[in-house]
Amino acid sequence: MNAWWKKVARCLKRKKSSDCPRGRRGIIQRKGKGKGRGRWAVLVTRGTRREVKNYDDRSASCHLAVDCRTKEAINLKDISSTSQCSGMRAYKGACGYKGIIIAHHEYMVSDRLVPALVHHLEEMRRILRFHGVLLPFQLSLWCVGQRAGTPQVRTTPPTPHPPRRLRWIAMALALVLLLGLLLAHGATAFYAEHLQLSPLPANSVLASFSFQTNGSISCSHYDLLPRPLAQVLQHTQTKELHLSFLAGRWDDQKWGALPDSGHRTGGNGVELWAVLEAPAERLSEKRWLELNQALSGLFCASLNTLDMKRTIRPIFSFQPEGAYRGVNESSLHVFHGALPRETVCTENLTPFLKLLPCKGRAGISALLDGRRIFDAQFQSMSITVLPTTEAGGVSVTQQIDVVIDVSRTLRKRASDNGIIKPRPGEEMACDEAKGYHNGDTCFPVENRENLGWSLEEIFGKSVPGRCPFAREHAGRGDVSYVVNKKVDLEPQPLDWKESSGRQIARYSLEDTTPFTLLSPQHPPSVAGPPTPPPILASRSLTHHTPSRAGMHLTLHNPSPSSPLRISYLESLPWFLKPYMHTFHTSIPGVIEEMYFLPAKNRERGTHLEILVTIPAGSTVEVDWEFEKYILRYIEYPSDANRGFDIAPAVITVLPTDTMTNDTPYQMRTTSLLLTMPTPDFSMPYNVIILTSTVLALAFGSIFNLLVRRFVLVKDIKAAAAGAGVKKPRVSVLKRIFGKLKRKKE
């Protein structure tokens, strides 16, 4: 290529056209006579002729002439109306740094030709200037139309380049500035993890894993903040996100109140609610669907099925919790959806761990083994994203709460193959106060003392060391053990701290030293009585019929002195139509406000929210009836006989003047399983099988009758005697065809 451009330079400096190169790259032609005249350089590509006679030759797709002496471009008007000059090459020797040669690549309309030329020429001038080549003129074109005018050239003084030393100094200063920005961004990034162990009654342990990451999504630099999640939030304009996976049931009567006031614990299956920013409602719905699809692929869940038929817009129960700065409240949209049918398994835990900086290989996240986590009585995974006060800053909190049955885990660990064997009768503790107690009948009682355990026994491994990216929680340490009174632990904690009448033992992890905790056997008084929840609730279905059913809700306020103000959120599928005239409460006047949005067939579900004030020590019962809508056969799931899952109801305890805790308590009821009128999906299969069997039997008999040849028994006996076999009788089918043939003749 360099040799070809050298020929171009020689062509421009000499007078003879024979010195100009010809070849597949194009043709260079000189025009004009005399010394100092006609120093025209023309590069023609995609031409079909070996020699260019004149400038308006239509065999050339694109050509441009530049006068290196007068610095005028000519013959632009002769360019074909369907051509485009784009992309260019420059050569130092051409016209003494004054020539620009245009190469053709593709076609375009003529009215777009001149702006494209200007853009490409300026781009090439910038590139040459970067490499130290100065062009003492600047090309400018105008009069663009169906007939392009003659381009003009205005001369500008050359811009002097700074010395190379100054350029190196400028680059060093820019690098220092960039490093300062990165260090400033890294100073705002924060990651911390914490494990809290709390003994529960009946030989159970609550393990709460908390991972908090602070960062910014306003820039494209991700150090601690999980990049996949941040890009999804930025693309969908999601300001706040609450995603939870739950399996099992929290026994509030035995274990007390939910951890973290229930804000990190969703309903059965998968629950998602988010705050999105959008100027219009339709755009917010589009972004909500995009968010569901992105999270579905990120966490290996069926969130892509969370369409608008399963989505509601809460009014009282869910409010934005983050620090919103400079955001118009009218552009914020709150969405909520739940999938109670979703099964939580290790497919959801694996992407959860990949969002952590240490990926489950160091720190307390190394204890999160799927076989141990999902073998527990209760497990909850949640991801909460809240905006912070910094510009573009977010706080990502990942939390896992697990309730482990210690006695079951130890028995399973002691077995040879991991299968729990029944406990021998002599080892069982029986309640002898029962009247039916004898040598053959035993009513088991709970162990009066909690068994001893260690991290290796209940999780299968110890903590390998602190995650190198983690910072220690201020005042909490890396691992804490919460009990009612102090016990002897191994190893000894750093210190004991009292909080809300509970004793907290704090531990700090070393960088590379493995850590394990041994809890000795202790009486139930060490765990202490559980913290009672502020409200008890239950929900059930009543009087099932093929077309109608009812809902019964029980709300109990255990406080003997103060009333309780709550919000109740119910999200029903679109095929359940509540009859609001049947809505009845056991205590009149307890409902302050009600919001009801009826369902639309196959478009949206029923949205019901009520504000209820429960008197002190009282129980409120709410009943209503609903109708079951007839579904199409394609709308039934594969296991339609199992029933349809109804999402749990959300109950939020609203703060009052008498409450000491400003954080409202939130809980979910259990999900319901509704039986719908189900057609017999096996009927088409049975009909097809029966019809096919009958047709096969009939076809086989008729086919044998028409095709098979019949031979008499006496002919067979004659053949056996040596007389030979007579000609067998012709089949019925041949006789019929023979008769038809004779009739035609």
Secondary structure, DSSP 4 states (H G I P E B T S, - for coil): -HHHHHHHHHHHHSS-GGGS-EETTEEE-----STTS--EEEEEBS-SSSS--STT-TT-SB--EEETTT--EE-GGGS-TT--EEEEEE-TTTTTTT-EEEEE-----GGGHHHHHHHHHHHHHHHHHHTT---SEEEE----SSS----EEEE-PPPPPPPHHHHHHHHHHHHHHHHHHHHHHHHH-EEEEEEEEEEETTTEEEEEEEEEEEEESSSS--SSS-HHHHHHHHHHTEEEEEEEEEEE---HHHH-SPGGGGTT---SEEEEEEEEE-SSHHHHHHHHHHHHHHHHHHHTSSGGG--GGGEE--SSS----S---S--GGGEEEEEEEETTPPP-HHHHHHHHHTSTTTTSSGGGGG--HHHHTTSSEEEEEEEEEE-SSTTEEEEEEEEEEEEEHHHHHHHHHSSSSPPPPPPGGGS-B-TTSTT-SSS---B---SSBPPEEHHHHHSS-B----TT-BPPTTT-SEEEEESS----BSPPSEEEEETTEEEEEE---SSS-B--EEPPB-HHHH-PPPPPS-EEEEEEES--SSEEEEEEEEE---SSS-EEEEEEEEE-TTEEEEEEEEEESSTT-EEEEEEE--BTTTB-EEEEEEEEEPTT-EEEEEEEEEEPPPPGGGS-TTGGG-EEEPPPEEEE---TT-S--SPEEEE---EEE------TTHHHHHHHHHHHHHHHHHHHHHHHHH-----HHHHHHHHHTS-PPPPPPPHHHHHHHHHHHHH-
